[in-house]
Amino acid sequence: MKLPVRVLAVGGLAAVLVSTVGLSAADASTTDSTVTITATRTAGPGVRAAADVITCKITAHNPHYSHHAHAKNRDIVNVTADLKCSKKVAGISIQVALYKNNTLYKKSAVKRNAGKNYISQNAARRCVKKQHYTGVAVGTVNFPPGYTPSSQSGRSQSKTVYIAACKKK
């Protein structure tokens, strides 16, 4: 089951409110989730050029036990996400949430870039063994002037991953 997300436009970028509606452990898999959003700029009157399209992909990677944190004697579960566009855009933002057993466990700050085509963010918190973890990423793209739509948001949800032990494999 997907987690519903409400997106509110704030100053051209998004403030994200992630609900804590349940997930199913039956969703377990090892495949990341990617969602594509696009905007198009049509050629001007009398111009025979093809329309210009910007494609952006938001990917919520599967939660995992952090081997980097393990090296520092910390037991951390981490989820990362990124948003990549085919061209530079006016503005781009992303926020990531980590769920443990269907409940919001950690939510990152909203990260923003202007004039770039890529952004990434993560959410991490203490690992608790024998739990189901899911990542959700919400991104907003403000496309350059002349593109339709001018702004669009997308939401990607990772698979639910069972972490049996908080230790390095």
Buried (B, 14 or more C-beta within 10 A) or exposed (E): EEBEBEBEEEEEBBBBEBEEEEBEEEBEEEEBBBBEBBBBBEEEEEEEEEEBEBEBBBBBBBBBBBEEBBEEEEBBBBBBBBBBBEBBBBBBBBBBBBBBBBEBBBBBEBBBBEEBBEBBBBBBBEBBEEBBBBBBBBBBBBBBEEBEEBBBBBBBBBBBBEBEEBEEE
